[in-house]
Amino acid sequence: MDETFLDMLDRNADHAAAFDDRFDDLQHGQQPDAVTVCCSDSRVLQDHVWGNDEPGHLFSCGNIGNRVVQQTDAGQRVSGDVLYPLAHTDTDLAVVLGHTGCGAVTATYDQLTDGVSEPPGIEHCIDLLAPGLESGLEKLPDGLDHDEAVNRLVEYNVDRQVEFLRDSEDVDDRVQVVGAVYDFQDVYGGQRGEVHVINVDGETDPERLRERHPAIDSRVQRLWTY
């Protein structure tokens, strides 16, 4: 047996010992306070980002590119794993969390600019991101290097996912949608690991966000507006 998995089981034993009594009120249902849509990346510890160790508090979804979009026979719709808590558990907050140095955004950018190809499974994910990011390429400032362009498109992608949620007829108007970026590259100048809010219900202007939401004044920051 792989030593890594043996270590994982040991860590799970510690987890089970600590969490044994935390499921008492959750065995037959859930009403999470928020659904988070994070990028599947080993550097982004989805629940730990929020300091969460409370079962039932957050409904965490993960995929490459923190997408809310799913391709169905009826066209593009809000992904079922994101929609489920919003439609069936009275969750009224959705948080789309991108991150600096996102591999999915990088792959999409490279495909759109250089025609770089990926295996079919990854290609499918890129195809869901590409239509939203393509318009962002035209808006990028001149003189950016590759990493700078990617990190601005990370924000652009979060904005597009927020927009898709807000425009969907399947998502109730009561749901607040927040877009944010997790920074572990020291791009935003704060502490590595901080979450920076870039979008609330479609509003992306930092000054207006600070005026409307003074409680998050210090956490509002964008790399660019367009």
C-alpha positions in Angstrom: 0.0 0.0 0.0 1.2 3.5 -0.9 2.7 5.2 2.1 0.9 8.4 1.3 -2.5 6.7 1.6 -1.5 5.1 4.9 -0.7 8.5 6.2 -4.0 9.8 4.9 -5.8 7.0 6.9 -3.9 7.9 10.0 -4.9 11.6 9.6 -8.5 10.5 9.0 -8.5 8.6 12.3 -7.5 11.8 14.1 -10.3 13.6 12.2 -12.9 11.0 13.2 -11.9 11.2 16.8 -12.3 15.0 16.8 -15.5 15.1 14.7 -17.4 12.2 16.1 -20.0 14.3 17.9 -20.2 17.1 15.3 -22.7 15.2 13.2 -25.4 14.7 15.8 -27.8 17.3 14.2 -26.9 16.6 10.6 -27.4 12.9 10.1 -30.7 13.2 8.1 -30.3 16.5 6.3 -28.4 19.7 5.8 -29.0 23.5 5.5 -25.6 25.0 4.7 -25.2 28.7 5.1 -23.3 29.1 1.8 -22.2 27.2 -1.3 -18.6 27.8 -2.3 -17.3 27.1 -5.8 -13.6 26.7 -5.7 -10.9 25.7 -8.1 -9.7 22.1 -7.7 -6.1 22.8 -6.9 -3.9 21.1 -4.2 -2.8 24.6 -3.1 -6.4 25.7 -2.3 -7.7 24.0 0.8 -11.3 24.7 0.1 -12.8 24.6 3.6 -9.6 25.6 5.4 -9.5 28.8 3.4 -12.5 29.9 5.4 -11.3 28.4 8.7 -14.2 26.0 8.5 -14.3 22.9 10.6 -18.0 22.8 11.1 -19.9 20.1 9.2 -23.1 21.5 7.6 -21.8 25.1 7.4 -20.4 25.2 3.9 -21.4 23.3 0.8 -18.1 23.1 -1.0 -17.9 22.4 -4.8 -14.6 22.1 -6.6 -13.6 21.9 -10.3 -10.8 23.2 -12.4 -11.6 26.8 -13.2 -14.1 27.3 -10.4 -16.9 26.9 -13.0 -20.6 27.2 -12.3 -21.4 26.2 -15.9 -22.4 22.7 -17.0 -23.2 21.6 -20.5 -26.6 19.8 -20.8 -28.8 18.7 -23.6 -30.7 22.0 -23.1 -27.5 24.0 -23.5 -25.4 25.6 -20.8 -27.0 25.6 -17.3 -25.8 26.2 -13.7 -24.0 23.0 -12.6 -26.1 20.7 -10.6 -23.6 20.5 -7.7 -23.8 24.3 -7.4 -27.5 24.5 -7.9 -28.5 21.7 -5.5 -27.9 23.7 -2.2 -29.5 26.8 -3.7 -32.6 25.0 -4.9 -33.1 22.4 -2.1 -31.5 23.5 1.2 -32.5 27.2 1.4 -28.9 28.3 1.0 -28.9 32.0 0.1 -25.2 32.8 -0.5 -23.0 31.6 -3.3 -19.3 32.4 -3.3 -17.2 31.9 -6.5 -13.5 31.7 -5.5 -10.8 31.8 -8.1 -7.1 31.8 -7.2 -3.9 33.4 -8.5 -1.9 31.2 -10.9 -4.9 29.2 -11.9 -3.9 26.3 -14.1 -7.3 26.1 -15.8 -7.3 29.8 -16.7 -3.7 29.4 -17.9 -4.6 26.5 -20.1 -7.5 28.4 -21.6 -5.4 31.5 -22.2 -2.7 29.4 -23.9 -5.3 27.7 -26.0 -6.9 30.9 -27.1 -3.5 32.6 -27.8 -1.3 29.8 -29.0 -3.6 26.9 -29.8 -2.1 24.7 -27.1 -4.1 21.4 -26.9 -5.0 19.3 -23.9 -6.4 15.8 -23.4 -10.2 15.5 -24.1 -11.3 15.7 -20.5 -9.4 18.9 -19.8 -10.4 20.2 -23.2 -14.1 19.9 -22.2 -13.4 22.1 -19.2 -11.5 24.6 -21.2 -14.4 24.7 -23.7 -16.7 25.8 -20.9 -14.3 28.6 -19.8 -13.1 29.8 -23.2 -16.2 31.7 -24.4 -16.2 33.8 -21.3 -12.5 34.5 -21.3 -12.1 35.2 -25.0 -13.7 38.6 -24.7 -11.3 39.4 -21.8 -8.3 38.9 -24.0 -9.3 42.0 -26.0 -9.5 44.1 -22.8 -6.1 43.2 -21.3 -3.8 46.1 -20.9 -0.7 46.2 -23.2 2.7 45.2 -21.8 1.6 42.4 -19.5 3.8 39.3 -19.2 2.2 35.8 -19.2 1.6 35.5 -15.5 0.2 39.1 -15.2 -2.3 38.4 -18.0 -3.4 35.1 -16.4 -4.0 36.7 -13.0 -6.2 39.4 -14.6 -8.1 36.7 -16.5 -8.6 34.9 -13.1 -10.6 37.9 -12.0 -12.4 38.1 -15.4 -13.3 34.4 -15.1 -14.7 34.9 -11.6 -16.8 37.8 -12.9 -18.2 35.6 -15.7 -19.2 32.9 -13.3 -20.9 35.4 -11.0 -22.7 36.8 -14.1 -23.8 33.3 -15.2 -25.3 32.6 -11.7 -27.1 35.9 -11.6 -28.5 35.6 -15.1 -29.8 32.0 -14.6 -33.5 31.6 -14.2 -32.8 28.6 -11.9 -31.2 30.8 -9.2 -33.6 32.7 -7.0 -33.1 36.5 -6.8 -32.7 36.2 -3.0 -29.3 34.5 -3.5 -26.4 36.9 -3.0 -23.5 36.0 -5.3 -19.9 37.0 -4.3 -16.8 36.7 -6.4 -13.4 36.5 -4.8 -9.8 35.5 -5.4 -7.5 33.5 -3.1 -3.9 34.7 -3.3 -1.0 32.5 -2.5 1.4 34.2 -4.9 1.6 37.6 -3.1 0.1 39.2 -6.1 -2.3 41.5 -4.2 0.3 42.6 -1.6 -1.5 41.2 1.5 -0.7 38.0 3.3 -0.4 34.9 1.2 -3.6 33.0 1.7 -5.9 36.0 1.9 -9.2 36.2 0.1 -9.8 39.4 -1.9 -13.4 40.3 -2.8 -13.7 41.5 -6.4 -17.5 41.2 -7.1 -20.7 41.3 -5.2 -23.9 40.7 -7.1 -22.3 41.9 -10.3 -20.8 45.1 -8.9 -17.1 45.1 -9.7 -16.0 48.7 -9.0 -13.9 48.7 -5.8 -15.0 52.1 -4.7 -18.6 51.3 -5.0 -18.1 47.9 -3.4 -16.5 49.6 -0.4 -19.3 52.2 -0.1 -22.0 49.6 -0.3 -20.3 47.0 1.9 -18.2 48.9 4.5 -17.8 45.7 6.6 -15.4 44.3 3.9 -13.7 47.5 3.0 -10.2 46.2 3.7 -10.8 43.0 1.7 -12.0 44.6 -1.5 -9.2 44.7 -4.1 -8.9 44.1 -7.8 -5.9 43.9 -10.1 -7.8 45.6 -12.9 -11.1 47.1 -14.1 -12.2 46.9 -17.7 
